[in-house]
């Protein structure tokens, strides 16, 4: 336990940050330790978070805060049982609409013998969660013990599991306070929240997919870059190899938005038939992971390896093995038409001729939430059947009556409201416009 003068005088720490001071490692350790132990009350931590919101933190401070949070509970060393010198890689997305990237990138990378050990979460609001998507497959479970996590990493090379109860508990407690005190949009606190969970699982390298646009928490490129640069600095300060890719989230990724629909699209992609923008992102992310894991000489060569894995069947075979290892019925992925299917499938069509200039990703995500495919509060059940299949995307010409998207819903009332939201999400104009780029910026690496 740090010195009692620090743990018993949190006011000093609050005042120091309020006045723009820089915390020491010892101060941050004492403050976080006292918070987790219940010795520092919520109202003082909330006051400190507000001071951070206004004054910010230096990269060194943010790194020390992140390490204190990462070490506030259990840590998981995924190397146990692996051959000496084996590198383990991980990836993280800051959340988007139609973002089923982990379902494809994990099998691609693991198919080259590079272990991927990943803790994932569930969706909240308009951004989907990897675990919710995979739970569309009957029998599949994310609840794994640490022993099973390590064993599967040795035997299969790919694990996607739910965060254990005592992994980075300081983050859970601090986020709950930030959520109700107006301090969520603080880049140092966002970065430390994300990276504390990642550093608690001691992978050697991490690729961050930082979404940018209407369907992302970071709506501008400047915001996304600031977050990406800080997370890279934290990871490197902790001795990890980290790359941050700033990627587009103005419109949904791929065509499928909704849990079972996204699993089907992931399966199509693993079988070499995915949408172009989604395939491109998979190649970028997997290429970076293969590079940081010493399987490729550079990210470009890694992207080519990813492309090959999608074409020759090795990534698909690894996905089937992974699903079976976590209790999933492989018959449902071999015949994806057996996955949960909504009873109503209603087209949304263009009312005029034109070119698609905008597909508001947030509006599409919120439409899926209204259909029952997402959450408005933690713990809420989701309907795996529902969602939206996006047909027309930015740059596509359409004529009046052409298909824009298809709503998959459980009842007529929710389908009608979702259809109205989706019509409003589309902007058509007479003049041509180019399609949106997938990759906006690359930060970090080695």
N, C-alpha and C positions, 0 to 999 in steps of 0.2 A: 504494500500500500504506500503511495506517495506520502510526503510529509504532511502531518496533520494541519500545519498552518495553511496549506493550500486547500485541503479538503474541507476545512472548517470555515474558510473565508472565500466562498464563491463570488461574493460581491466584488472582491478585488479583481477577479478575472473578468467579470461583467464590465466593470468600470474601465479596465485597461482596453478592452475591445471597443467600448463605447467611444473612448477618446482616441481611437485610431492606432493603438499600440499593437505590437506583434507578440503573440504568445510564444512561450518557450515549450519545448517538448514536455517538460515536467508539468507545466501548468495544464496542458491539454490532457495528459495522461490522468492527472489527479481529477480533473473536472469530469471526464468521461467515466472514470472508474466510480466516482462518487454518485454520478447520475444512475449508472447501472445498479449500484448497490442500494439505491433508494435514499442515500444520505443527502443528496442535493435535490430539492423539490422541483417539480415541473415548472413552476412560475419563474424560478431563477434561470433555468435552462432556456425557457421561452424568451426571457429578457436578453440572454446572451445571443440566441439565434437572431433576434431582431437587430442587435448590435452588429453581428456579422453581415446581415442583409444590407445594412447601410454602409458599413466600413470596409467590407470585403476581407479577404485573407491573402497573404502571399502564397506562392506555390509551395514554399517550405512549410509554412503553417498548415496548408491544406493537406500536404503529404503526411505530416505528423498526426493531424486529426484523423485522417483515413486509417493510418496504421493503428492508432489507439482504438478506433471503432472495430477494425478487423480482428484485433486481438482481445476484444471485450468478452468473447465467449469461445466456443470451439473453433478450431481450425482443422482443415482436412488436407493431409498430404497425399495426393493421388499417386505418388511414385511407388508406394509400397507394393512390392511384388513384381514390379516391372524390371526389365534388364537395366543394369547400371548405365547411366548416361542417357536413358530414354527421356526425351522431352515430351511434355504434355501441353497441349494448346487449348485455348478457350476463345469464345467470341461472345460479344454482347451487343444487342441492338437497343437504342434508346427508345424504341417503340414506334410503330407505324400502323398503317391501314393496309391489310393484305400482306403483312410481312410474315411469311412462312419460311424465311431463309434458313433457320437452324435445322429444319426438317430435311433440307437437302445438303447444306454445307457440311453438317456433321458426318453423314455417311460418305460424302465425297472424300473428305480429309482422312477419315478412318480407313477408307479402302486402300490407302497407300501406307498403312501401317503406322500412322501417326495418331497416338491416342488423343481423344477429345473428351474431356470431363467437364460437364456443364451443369451448373445449378440454374434453373429457369423459374419463371413466375407465371402467374395467371394474369389475364387481362383486366384492366380497369378503365371505365369510360370507353372512349372510341378506339383505343389501341388494343389489339388482340394479344393473348398470351400463348406462348409455345405449349405449355402444359394443357391448356384448354383444348387446343387443336388436337394434340395427340390423344387426349381422352375421348375423342370421337371414335377411336378404335376400341371395340369391346375388349375388356380385360386388361388393357394397357394401364400401368400404374407408374406414378412418379415418386411414390413413397418408398424410398430405399434406405436401408441402414447403411452406415459408413462401410461396414464389412462387405455388403453386397455391392455398393458403389465401386469399391476397389476391385473386387473380384470380377465384376463385369467389365471394368476398364482393362483388366488383364486379358480376359477371355474374348471379348468382342471388340474392344478398342473404342467404344462409344457409349457414353452414359448421358442422359438428360434427366435430371432428378429435381424434385422440389427442394427448396432450401430447408435445412434442418432447423428445428426450433431454437437451438442455441448458437446458430451461426450468425455472427455479428449482431448480437442483441441490441447493442447501442444504436445501431442504425434503425431497427424497428421502433425503438422508443423515441428516438429523435424525430423520425419521420412522422410519427403520430402527432407529435407536438407541432411540427412545422405545418402539417396539413390543416390545423385549426387555429394557427396564429398568423397566417399571411406571410410566412417565410419560405414557402416552397420555391419561388423563383429566384434563388440565390445560387449562382454558378458554383462557388466553393462548396456549398452544402449539397447541391445536386451531384457534383463530381465525387465528393467523399462518400455519399450514399451508394452510388453505383460501384465505386472502386473498392469500398470496404468489403462488400460481399464477394467481389472477384478475388481480392487478395487473401480472404479467409480460406478460399480454395487455392492451394499453392501451385497453380499451373506456372509453367516457365514463360509462356508467351500469351498475349491477348490481342485479339483484333476487335476494335470498337467500330460499330456501324452507327454513326451519329446522324440521325435523320434530320432533315431540314425542309421546312415548308408548312403548308396549312394542316397537314396530317401529322405533324410532329410537335413536340413540346417546344423545340427551338425553331421558330418560324423564319428567322433571317440567317443568312450565311455568316454574318459577323457573330451572332450568338452561338451558332453551331461550332464555328471555329474556336471561339473562346473556350467552350466546354471541352471540345476535342483536345485542344492544346493542353489544358489543365489536366485532363485525365491521362494523357501521355506522360506529362511531367511527373504525376503521382506514381504511375506504374514504373517508370524508369528510375525514380527516386527509391522505389522499393526493390529494385534489382530485376525487374521484369522487362522483357522485350515487348513493346506495345506499338501498334499502328492504329491510327484513327482514320476511318474513311468517312468523309462527309457526303451523304447520299441524298438524292431527291425524294421528297415526300409531299409534293404538291398534289399529286394524283395517286390513287391506290397503286400498290406494287403488284404487277401481274394482272390477272383478271378476277381471281376469286377473293372474296371478302366474307369471312364466316368460317366457323371451325371445320366442319366436315368438308365443305367446299374447298378450303385451303389444303386439307390433307389430300384430296383428289388431285389438285393442281400440283402439289409436291410430288405425288406419285408419277404424274405425267412427265414432270421435269426430270425425275430420276430415270425415266425410260426414254429420255432424249427428245421429248415433245413439249417442252415448257414454253411459256410466253417469252419473247425476246428480251424485254427489260428485266424480267426476273432472272433469266439465265445469265444475263450480263452481270447482275449483282452477285449471283452465286459464284461466278468465275472470279470476280474481284476479291470477294471475301475469302473464299477457299484458297485462292492463289497466294494471298498474304499469309494465311495460316500455314500453308505448305512451305513457304519461304522462311517464316519465323521458326518453324519446326525442323529446319535443315533438311527438308525433302526436296526443295527446289532451289536453284541457284539465285533466282530473283523472282519477284512477284509475277512478272509476265510469263515466265516458264511455269510457275505454279498455276496460273490461270489456264494455260494450255493443258496442263495435267488434269485440271478440273473438268475441262471440256471433254477430254478423252474418257474420264470416268463416267460421265453422263451418257456417253455414246456406246461404250463397250459393255455396260451392264454391271460393272463392279460396284458402283455406288448403290444401285438398286439391290444387289445381293446383300450389301452391308446394311441397308435400311431394313430389309426383311429380318435379318439376324438380330438387329437391335430391337425391333418391335417384339419379336418372340422372346428375347431375353428379359424384357420388362413385362411379360405376361400377356401381351397383345395377341389376338387371334389373327394370324397371318392370312387366313382365308379372306378377311375383309380388305386387306391391301392388295391381295392378288386379284380380287374382284371388287374394285372400289365402288361399283354400283350398289353393293350391299351396305355401304356406310349409311348413316342416318340421312334420310331424304325428306325435305319439307313437302307437305301435301299440296301446297299451292306454288305454282311457278308462273309469274305474271310478267309479260314484257313491258318495258318502258320505251317508248319510241319518240323520235324527233318530230317536233311540230312544224319545223321549217327546214329548208335546205341550208347548208352551211358547212363550216369547218369547226371541229371541236377546238376551242381555245382554252377551256378550263374544265377540269373535273375535280371539284372541291373534295379533297381526300377526307377532311374532317366531317363534312356533311354526309359522305358515304358511310364513314365509320359510325356516325350517330344514327343513321338510318338502320344499320345492322343492330345497334344497341336497342333501338325501339322495337325491332322484330323479336328481340329476346336473345340475340347472339352475343351480347356483351353485358357488362355490369355497370351499375350506377353506385354500388356500394360493395365493400369487401364481403366475401362469403356468399354473395348472391349466386343462385344457380343459373346456368346458361343453357340455351336450347342449341344443341350442336347441329341441328338440321338446317337452321335458317341462315340467310345471308344474301349477298348480291354477286352476280356475275357481270362484270363490266365488259361490254363489247366494244364500245367506241372510246378511244382515248385521245389525248391531245395530239393534234395534227391530222386526225382522220377526217376525211370528207364524208358527210352524210346527206341523204335526201330526206324530205318529209316522209314519215312513216318508217324510216330505217330504225333498226334496233340500237338503242343506246346501252341498255343493260336489262337484266332479268332479275326480278325480286323472287327470292325463295322464302316463303312465309308459312306460318302456322294457321293464320285466320285472315279473313277478308279485311277486317278493320285495320290491323297492323300493316298488311300489305298495301292498302290504299294510302295510309299516311307515309309509309316508306317511299312509295312511288312519287308522291308529291315532293318529298324531300329530295329525291334523286333528280327529278326534273329541274328543281332549283339549283342543284349542284352543277349542272351542265351550263356552260356558256358557249354559244355558237356565234360565229361571225362569218361574213362573206369571204374575207381575204384569207389566203393560206397562212399557216403558222407551222414552224418546225416542231417535231416531237421533243419531249423533254430529255435532257441528259440524265444518265443514271448516277454517275460518279462526279461529284463537284470538286472534291479536294482530297488529297492524301496528306496526312500529318504523321510525323514520327517514323517508326520503322527502326532500322539499324544500319 
